[in-house]
Amino acid sequence: MVELYYVLYNKDFEAIGKRKTYQVSSWSYKRKAFEFSELDIEGSPIETLVGACYVGLHEDRGTVKAIMYSGVPKTEKGKTVINAVDVRQLLNCDAVIDLTTVDSVSNLYTYLLSRIVEEYSNLGANIAIDTSELEINPINFNEDAIERTRAKGNVWKTIQAVNAIYDCYIDVIVNLNGKTITFKVIRIKNEIKIKLPDFDLPKIKNDFTSVNRVICLDQAYVDGTSNENKVTYYLLSDDTVVSESEVLSVMDKVIYPPRMKVFVDEDINKAKAQGIQELYKNRFKANVELSKSSKMGYLLDRIEDLSWKAHIYGFNSSDNLTYKTLPVMEISEDEKGMRKVKFGRLEEYWWL
């Protein structure tokens, strides 16, 4: 096992304490694509906690395994305990969000990520934004899924809505030498095939209660003064979203029983955007957790980061149909060598 050390840094990324590096006795790290990551560390006591702002989990050869805000470290009973805070918490703030002029996926992410710089000051580090993946391989902009509004909103929640539509997530890279925090947009594009029979007792959950059909109306239709501007959208069993005009060619993928929700607005385009976002939020409503300790667990070593999705096959070896295609939701590991990968978005709080 690789020996790990922790380092506490102040707001200027300078290591504190007499020895600078301190041995770790136990740790657990959960990297999450759509929620805030978690890092817990116990280790040798550090002489002072004054000024602690960041914590780095370092391998003995100097590689940084993780770096987060240090939270409120405590030293007691001969050890220091740190429950770190995801740097992406910076995005969990309110701001004025103006979506009236964005015209591309890259532009949309750049604008949303820049809100914390333009709305707030004295963040304690230089903030950079990297949307290079979207510029090299552009994603088609979904005009119907965006509300053309200017209003107060939560930056993190808005980004999660965008992530759900475009199959991306936000990574954070902390450069200690450059004293820079970079928010990078990553596309979930890597694929792996996984057969559940290869894993002993995989944990599987499904949710069949979510909204899978939305009816979008303008107020005139509700008032009975117009018979126009009624649009229906469907969430299909393969987690794609289609309009009523497209559904006839994919009736075998329509989910039953229907779980419907109605959206009404003076502007039909806003009602459509709200309905589409609801369906995209409800994609991948399953949860499959696989452990490296399983007989074929070494297959999970290919999944080094959160940019993966798995084509998961069921327990019937003669059945070649994909059970579900799910993105990686979480990669967890600890000092005991435990490593698990969780696929899907079943938990409701991923959106919050």
C-alpha positions as CSV (number, residue, x, y, z in Angstrom):
1,M,0.0,0.0,0.0
2,V,1.2,3.5,-0.8
3,E,1.8,5.6,2.3
4,L,-0.1,8.8,2.4
5,Y,0.5,12.2,4.1
6,Y,-1.6,15.2,4.6
7,V,-0.6,18.8,4.3
8,L,-2.6,21.8,5.6
9,Y,-2.2,25.0,3.5
10,N,-3.2,28.6,4.3
11,K,-5.2,30.8,1.9
12,D,-2.0,31.6,0.0
13,F,-1.2,27.9,-0.5
14,E,1.6,27.9,1.9
15,A,2.1,24.7,4.1
16,I,1.6,25.3,7.8
17,G,3.0,23.3,10.8
18,K,6.6,22.6,11.7
19,R,7.1,19.5,9.6
20,K,4.7,20.6,6.8
21,T,3.8,16.9,6.0
22,Y,2.1,14.6,8.4
23,Q,1.5,10.9,8.2
24,V,-2.1,9.7,7.6
25,S,-3.4,6.8,9.7
26,S,-6.8,6.5,8.0
27,W,-8.7,8.2,5.1
28,S,-11.7,7.8,2.9
29,Y,-12.2,9.7,-0.4
30,K,-15.5,9.8,-2.4
31,R,-15.2,11.5,-5.8
32,K,-18.7,12.5,-7.0
33,A,-19.7,13.8,-10.4
34,F,-23.0,15.4,-9.6
35,E,-22.7,16.0,-5.8
36,F,-20.0,17.4,-3.6
37,S,-17.0,15.1,-3.1
38,E,-16.0,14.0,0.4
39,L,-12.6,13.5,2.0
40,D,-12.0,12.4,5.6
41,I,-8.5,12.2,7.1
42,E,-7.1,11.1,10.4
43,G,-3.4,11.5,11.0
44,S,-0.5,12.6,13.1
45,P,-1.2,15.7,15.2
46,I,-0.2,19.0,13.6
47,E,1.3,21.7,15.9
48,T,-1.1,24.4,14.8
49,L,-4.3,24.8,12.9
50,V,-4.2,28.6,12.7
51,G,-4.8,29.8,9.1
52,A,-5.7,26.4,7.7
53,C,-7.7,26.8,4.5
54,Y,-6.9,23.8,2.2
55,V,-5.8,20.2,2.9
56,G,-3.9,18.1,0.5
57,L,-3.8,14.3,0.5
58,H,-0.4,13.4,-0.8
59,E,1.2,10.1,-1.8
60,D,4.7,9.4,-0.5
61,R,6.3,10.2,-3.9
62,G,4.7,13.7,-3.7
63,T,1.7,13.1,-6.0
64,V,-1.4,15.0,-4.9
65,K,-4.3,12.5,-4.6
66,A,-6.9,15.1,-3.5
67,I,-7.0,18.7,-2.4
68,M,-10.0,20.4,-0.8
69,Y,-10.9,23.1,1.7
70,S,-9.9,21.9,5.1
71,G,-13.2,22.7,6.8
72,V,-12.6,22.9,10.6
73,P,-9.8,20.5,11.5
74,K,-9.5,19.3,15.1
75,T,-6.6,18.0,17.1
76,E,-7.5,15.8,20.1
77,K,-6.4,12.5,21.7
78,G,-3.1,12.6,19.8
79,K,-4.5,12.9,16.3
80,T,-5.7,15.5,13.8
81,V,-9.1,14.9,12.2
82,I,-10.1,16.6,9.0
83,N,-13.5,16.5,7.3
84,A,-12.7,18.4,4.1
85,V,-15.0,20.4,1.9
86,D,-15.3,20.2,-1.9
87,V,-13.8,23.3,-3.5
88,R,-16.8,23.2,-5.9
89,Q,-18.9,24.5,-2.9
90,L,-17.8,27.9,-4.2
91,L,-20.4,27.4,-6.9
92,N,-23.2,26.8,-4.4
93,C,-24.1,30.4,-4.3
94,D,-26.8,32.7,-5.5
95,A,-26.2,35.2,-8.4
96,V,-28.0,37.1,-11.1
97,I,-28.2,34.6,-14.0
98,D,-28.9,36.0,-17.4
99,L,-29.7,33.3,-20.0
100,T,-31.1,35.7,-22.6
101,T,-28.1,35.8,-24.9
102,V,-26.1,32.5,-24.5
103,D,-26.0,30.7,-27.9
104,S,-23.7,27.6,-27.4
105,V,-23.0,25.0,-24.8
106,S,-19.4,26.3,-24.3
107,N,-20.7,29.8,-23.9
108,L,-23.4,28.6,-21.4
109,Y,-20.9,26.9,-19.2
110,T,-18.4,29.7,-19.4
111,Y,-21.0,32.2,-18.4
112,L,-22.4,30.2,-15.4
113,L,-18.9,29.4,-14.0
114,S,-17.9,33.0,-14.3
115,R,-20.8,34.1,-12.0
116,I,-18.7,33.5,-8.9
117,V,-15.9,35.7,-10.1
118,E,-18.1,38.6,-11.3
119,E,-20.6,38.5,-8.4
120,Y,-18.2,37.9,-5.5
121,S,-14.7,39.2,-4.6
122,N,-11.9,38.1,-2.3
123,L,-12.3,34.4,-3.1
124,G,-8.8,33.7,-1.9
125,A,-7.4,32.3,-5.1
126,N,-7.2,33.0,-8.8
127,I,-10.2,31.4,-10.6
128,A,-9.9,29.9,-14.1
129,I,-12.4,28.3,-16.4
130,D,-11.6,25.5,-18.9
131,T,-14.2,24.6,-21.5
132,S,-11.6,23.2,-24.0
133,E,-13.4,19.8,-24.4
134,L,-16.5,21.6,-25.6
135,E,-14.5,23.7,-28.1
136,I,-12.7,20.7,-29.5
137,N,-15.8,18.5,-29.8
138,P,-18.8,20.9,-29.7
139,I,-22.2,19.7,-28.4
140,N,-25.4,20.7,-30.2
141,F,-27.1,23.5,-28.3
142,N,-30.7,22.5,-27.1
143,E,-32.6,25.7,-27.5
144,D,-35.9,24.2,-26.2
145,A,-34.3,23.3,-22.9
146,I,-33.2,26.8,-21.9
147,E,-35.3,29.4,-20.2
148,R,-34.5,32.8,-21.7
149,T,-34.7,34.7,-18.4
150,R,-32.7,37.1,-16.2
151,A,-33.2,36.3,-12.6
152,K,-31.6,35.4,-9.3
153,G,-30.7,31.7,-9.1
154,N,-28.3,29.2,-7.6
155,V,-25.2,28.7,-9.7
156,W,-24.6,25.1,-8.7
157,K,-28.2,24.0,-9.3
158,T,-28.3,25.7,-12.6
159,I,-25.1,24.0,-13.6
160,Q,-26.6,20.6,-12.6
161,A,-29.5,21.2,-14.8
162,V,-27.1,21.9,-17.7
163,N,-25.0,18.8,-16.8
164,A,-28.2,16.7,-17.0
165,I,-29.0,17.8,-20.5
166,Y,-25.5,17.7,-22.0
167,D,-23.9,14.7,-20.1
168,C,-21.1,16.7,-18.6
169,Y,-19.8,17.4,-15.1
170,I,-17.5,20.0,-13.5
171,D,-14.1,19.0,-12.3
172,V,-11.9,21.2,-10.1
173,I,-8.1,21.4,-10.4
174,V,-6.1,23.2,-7.7
175,N,-2.7,24.3,-8.8
176,L,-0.6,24.9,-5.6
177,N,2.3,26.5,-7.4
178,G,0.2,28.8,-9.5
179,K,-2.3,29.5,-6.7
180,T,-5.1,28.8,-9.1
181,I,-8.5,27.0,-8.9
182,T,-9.7,25.8,-12.3
183,F,-13.2,24.7,-13.0
184,K,-13.1,22.4,-16.0
185,V,-16.1,21.0,-17.9
186,I,-15.6,17.3,-18.6
187,R,-17.7,15.3,-21.0
188,I,-19.0,11.9,-19.9
189,K,-17.8,10.1,-23.1
190,N,-15.7,7.0,-22.0
191,E,-17.6,3.7,-22.2
192,I,-17.2,0.3,-20.6
193,K,-19.3,-2.9,-20.8
194,I,-20.1,-4.5,-17.5
195,K,-21.9,-7.9,-16.9
196,L,-23.5,-8.0,-13.5
197,P,-22.9,-11.8,-13.1
198,D,-19.1,-11.0,-13.0
199,F,-19.7,-9.1,-9.7
200,D,-20.7,-10.8,-6.4
201,L,-23.9,-9.4,-5.0
202,P,-23.9,-6.0,-6.7
203,K,-26.2,-3.5,-5.0
204,I,-29.0,-2.5,-7.4
205,K,-31.8,0.0,-6.9
206,N,-34.4,1.3,-9.3
207,D,-37.0,4.1,-9.1
208,F,-40.1,3.8,-11.3
209,T,-42.0,6.7,-9.6
210,S,-40.4,9.7,-11.3
211,V,-42.1,11.9,-13.8
212,N,-41.6,10.4,-17.3
213,R,-44.1,12.6,-19.3
214,V,-44.7,16.3,-19.2
215,I,-47.4,18.5,-20.8
216,C,-46.3,22.1,-21.5
217,L,-49.0,24.7,-21.9
218,D,-49.3,28.5,-22.2
219,Q,-51.7,30.4,-20.0
220,A,-54.1,31.1,-23.0
221,Y,-54.6,27.3,-23.4
222,V,-55.4,27.0,-19.7
223,D,-57.8,29.9,-19.9
224,G,-59.6,28.4,-22.9
225,T,-58.9,31.3,-25.2
226,S,-56.6,29.3,-27.4
227,N,-56.3,25.6,-28.5
228,E,-52.7,26.0,-29.6
229,N,-49.5,25.8,-27.6
230,K,-49.8,22.4,-26.0
231,V,-46.7,20.3,-26.3
232,T,-45.9,16.9,-24.7
233,Y,-42.5,15.4,-24.1
234,Y,-41.6,11.8,-23.1
235,L,-38.7,10.4,-21.1
236,L,-38.0,7.0,-22.7
237,S,-36.7,3.8,-21.2
238,D,-33.2,4.4,-22.8
239,D,-33.1,7.8,-21.0
240,T,-33.6,9.9,-24.1
241,V,-36.1,12.7,-24.2
242,V,-38.4,13.1,-27.3
243,S,-41.4,15.2,-28.3
244,E,-44.8,13.9,-29.2
245,S,-44.0,14.2,-32.9
246,E,-41.0,11.9,-32.4
247,V,-42.5,9.3,-30.1
248,L,-44.5,7.4,-32.7
249,S,-41.2,5.8,-34.1
250,V,-40.1,4.7,-30.6
251,M,-43.3,3.5,-29.0
252,D,-41.5,0.4,-27.7
253,K,-39.4,2.6,-25.4
254,V,-42.3,4.6,-23.9
255,I,-42.5,4.0,-20.1
256,Y,-45.7,2.7,-18.5
257,P,-47.4,3.5,-16.3
258,P,-47.1,7.2,-17.3
259,R,-46.1,9.6,-14.5
260,M,-47.2,13.0,-15.8
261,K,-46.7,16.6,-14.8
262,V,-48.1,19.8,-16.3
263,F,-46.1,23.0,-16.8
264,V,-47.8,26.3,-17.5
265,D,-46.4,29.7,-18.3
266,E,-47.5,32.9,-20.1
267,D,-44.6,32.1,-22.5
268,I,-44.9,28.6,-24.0
269,N,-41.2,28.5,-24.5
270,K,-40.6,28.8,-20.8
271,A,-43.1,26.1,-20.0
272,K,-41.4,23.8,-22.5
273,A,-37.9,24.5,-21.0
274,Q,-39.2,23.7,-17.5
275,G,-40.8,20.5,-18.6
276,I,-37.8,19.3,-20.6
277,Q,-35.5,20.1,-17.6
278,E,-37.8,18.0,-15.4
279,L,-37.4,15.0,-17.7
280,Y,-33.6,15.4,-18.0
281,K,-33.4,15.5,-14.2
282,N,-35.1,12.2,-14.0
283,R,-32.8,10.3,-16.4
284,F,-30.7,7.4,-15.1
285,K,-33.0,6.7,-12.1
286,A,-31.2,3.6,-11.1
287,N,-28.2,2.9,-8.8
288,V,-25.7,0.1,-9.3
289,E,-22.7,-0.2,-6.9
290,L,-19.9,-2.5,-7.8
291,S,-16.8,-3.4,-5.6
292,K,-13.3,-4.1,-6.7
293,S,-13.3,-7.0,-4.2
294,S,-15.6,-8.9,-6.5
295,K,-14.2,-11.8,-8.6
296,M,-14.0,-9.5,-11.7
297,G,-13.4,-6.3,-9.7
298,Y,-10.2,-5.5,-11.5
299,L,-12.3,-4.4,-14.5
300,L,-13.1,-1.3,-12.4
301,D,-9.5,-0.2,-12.5
302,R,-10.2,1.2,-16.0
303,I,-12.5,3.7,-14.5
304,E,-9.9,6.2,-13.2
305,D,-12.2,9.3,-13.2
306,L,-15.8,10.4,-13.5
307,S,-15.9,10.7,-17.3
308,W,-17.2,7.1,-17.7
309,K,-20.6,5.5,-18.4
310,A,-21.3,1.8,-18.3
311,H,-23.4,-0.4,-20.5
312,I,-24.6,-2.7,-17.8
313,Y,-25.9,-6.2,-18.7
314,G,-28.3,-8.3,-16.6
315,F,-28.0,-11.7,-14.9
316,N,-29.2,-13.7,-17.8
317,S,-26.1,-14.6,-19.7
318,S,-28.1,-15.5,-22.9
319,D,-29.7,-12.1,-22.9
320,N,-27.7,-9.6,-25.0
321,L,-29.9,-6.6,-24.3
322,T,-28.4,-3.8,-22.2
323,Y,-30.0,-3.6,-18.8
324,K,-29.2,0.1,-18.5
325,T,-26.6,2.6,-19.5
326,L,-25.6,4.7,-16.5
327,P,-22.9,7.3,-15.9
328,V,-20.5,7.0,-13.0
329,M,-21.9,8.8,-10.0
330,E,-19.2,8.1,-7.4
331,I,-15.8,6.5,-7.0
332,S,-14.9,5.7,-3.3
333,E,-11.7,4.4,-1.8
334,D,-10.0,4.2,1.6
335,E,-6.8,3.2,3.3
336,K,-7.9,-0.5,3.5
337,G,-7.8,-0.8,-0.3
338,M,-11.5,-0.7,-0.6
339,R,-12.6,0.6,-4.0
340,K,-16.2,0.9,-5.2
341,V,-17.8,2.5,-8.2
342,K,-21.4,3.7,-8.1
343,F,-23.4,4.2,-11.4
344,G,-26.6,6.2,-11.9
345,R,-28.4,9.2,-10.3
346,L,-31.1,7.6,-8.1
347,E,-30.5,9.7,-5.0
348,E,-32.6,12.9,-5.2
349,Y,-30.1,15.0,-3.4
350,W,-27.6,14.9,-6.4
351,W,-29.7,17.8,-7.8
352,L,-29.4,20.0,-4.6
